């Protein structure tokens, strides 16, 4: 077990709340993503009744899908990459002005999208494309500087996402609704590809920390062929779509990718520790993503349910629960806390799970006694609001290790005392 490096002595830790928020990407963008994921469905379903006041050319339902993907999950993507990539490359993370600039671009897109503002659609599109291109450039520049290929898979999927967003917003501007619907679906699959990569990087160190918090051993070693199988098969499905294969062939390709996500669930079979909330959330994310993709593919083969059922299971359940899990795990370990979730946070994960069922069961012929969309919006939003309330005090304060560091900061490296550093070591290992 290697020693955790001491914090550089020439770096002054911020003490103001705004400075702490921009000290690491997760501190700023995870709360932004959680709040937007909570607010937009409430506005869309309860306040506006599935309408948006300034949406005249583009159907509000497409704006809704766009904002959940590019808005809520987009913020999660920025926070994840700006926090994890520095660990993988042993480089200083983006801080301060760089993060606030990304936040400004992201916020500009949301000011347009939250109202479905067709008239300023080009402005929102340019803002969203700008932060995505910045993320792509960040990954490529670090790859070149550190002479590593470990970031190229993420860079590739971000590039695919840029292409999907560009085609979607062009379709919005030209009122090509059919093409916009297709490209938004492709953007959803792209986010699932990124989810598959993230789960491969996160699951192993988290499982080892659960099994052996002291990190004296690494008892969990997954099969290497499983790591990138799901993203790889999703890429094959996207290539099939680009080649305009038949609906049946496309359906089988999507189902194959779903099966690969379900295969990842086997990684949760680790004995009694499988009941830990962190393990259940990561496995549940793979299970929802896989089930949703199989339902989507089956719809293309003639199953008696619309494709939107599978898409909601895959994106609300798989991507939503995966994002929630990363929010929780990174929110603890990157602030110097050990693993272990409070009961309110566990209830938040249960609420997200319930929201998926409430959203799709009526489409599968299961009657519910109350308005299912309203209940789905309330439980979904409730889950992310619980996370925000529970983790806001953590992300707006210095990490525990920083709070306890001596004023002169001239301290040697320590071994085995900081679980956050152990997490970073495992995540950044090949």
C-alpha angles and dihedrals in degrees: 000000000000125000119256111246119246117247112267110265094220094063118091113209114227118245103188119087093241090049093050092048090056095042093089132013097240093056092061106029102039092061090043091052094044094049093047091047088053100042103043098059091047090051093043098047108024107026102035102023097234092316136106119211099227099036107110106138101030118054112249090235090064091049087050093054091044094051095047091051104035095027110040100021091036091062089049089052093052091048093048096048096043090051103038102037094063088054093049091050100033092236135132112272125238110271143172116354094016092057094043090052091053089047091051092052092046091048092050089057091049094050087060099039101044089065097033088242101190092176092063095035092120091055092051091046093052092048093051093044089049096058092043092051088047090054091048091049090048092054094045095046092051091046090055095041094049094035093230135135094201093100098046096089090056090044090052094052091045088053090051089050090052089054093048092048093048092051092045095051092044088053089049091053093048094041091239094153097174092054091044090054092051095047093047088055089050090051088054091053089049091055088051088054089054089047090055091052092047093049090051090054098041106038098063099054093040092051091048091050090051093049096042115013090182090059091220087135140019102223095168116075113160124205107274092223090065096057100083101011096107096048089044094054091045087055089052089051091050090049089052090053091050089051089051096236118182119280090251093054091045090051092053091048092053090047090052090055089049091053089053091055090049089051088061090062087074088071088072093065096099102130126259091344087069086085092066111116093234092055093044093051094050092046091044090054091055091044094052093044092050095044092047094051091049090050089049093050092046089054089057088053093055105273113160097252132076121257090244089073092063092041092055092049092049097042104031093037106028101033095030096051091041091054090047090051092051090047090055099041097044091040089060103037097041091053093051097259125131123241117278128106127223120239094253090056091048088052088052090058090048090051091054090050091049091049091059092052092046090052099049107029095078090053088053092054099262109133119220125201097228135040099292097202092054092048091046091052093047095049093043093049091043091057094055093041089055090053091049093050093046099045103033092087089051099048094045095054131064116269115269092249090055093047092053097044117114116257094248090050090209093134128138124241115278129219126223098348104100117060091190091061091047089052091051091049093053095045093050095047118103 
